[in-house]
Amino acid sequence: MKKIKLNMFLIVCFLLSTILSCSDDSKTEVTSTINTFLKTYKGDFHTADKNLMSTDLADLISKSVSKEELEAEKVKVSEFPTDKPLMIEGDIFSSFFEGQLLVNENGWKIDDVVYSGHKIEVASTKEGLKNFILYEE
């Protein structure tokens, strides 16, 4: 429990120091990026606005979508075509939401979402996507 509280404290400190060290224009842009994403995001990562994401995060999402499609095709032509294919289930941006990490790529972009809570299997959105892409049965 102390470790979780310490991690949460460190993440909050990091985000605050990032925002506070920014100029007023950067603070406004960071806040605008996060607010726009949260207003437009409908819970399906397939349709999330990639213009608000870092190149790395958008690429991981595209690779994950491609893997889901490939897995669905594999199941369709398998001996058990009614089985459920490998897919990402749940909301990758808000499950046990803790905070966003942003990068400046010609404007502030969401680069990752850090999760918190007990019994989490991955620490962040990017870690979960990487694990899914690399997973082999």
Beta strands, then each sheet from edge to edge (+ up, - down):
strand 1: 97-104
strand 2: 108-115
sheet 1: 1+ 2-
end
